[in-house]
Amino acid sequence: EAMEENLAASINYMVSHQLQDSVMVETAELYKTPENCTSLKVPTVNPSIWTPMTPVMRGQEIRFQRILKLISAAITAFGRQMEGSEMIKIQRYFGLTVQFLL
């Protein structure tokens, strides 16, 4: 099923163009991980592992953490827009879909 054209155009643009660093930081700050959603917190590398990592490996890890922070912010924004009963319906739908696909 199609979605509203302006929203579809916006999503297509976001997916096909890299976000500026400032937009990513602002978005993550706007939708900080709630205290009671510990599973959404982005893990950091243990200092004893970080120290021997090469600069290339560190750069990859930093980029990966930035992506995870943005995904966490998106899930938080989505969750804040939902009522509890709607979220349960969505979880049930996706749970059934995943089970069906397996």
Beta strands, then each sheet from edge to edge (+ up, - down):
end
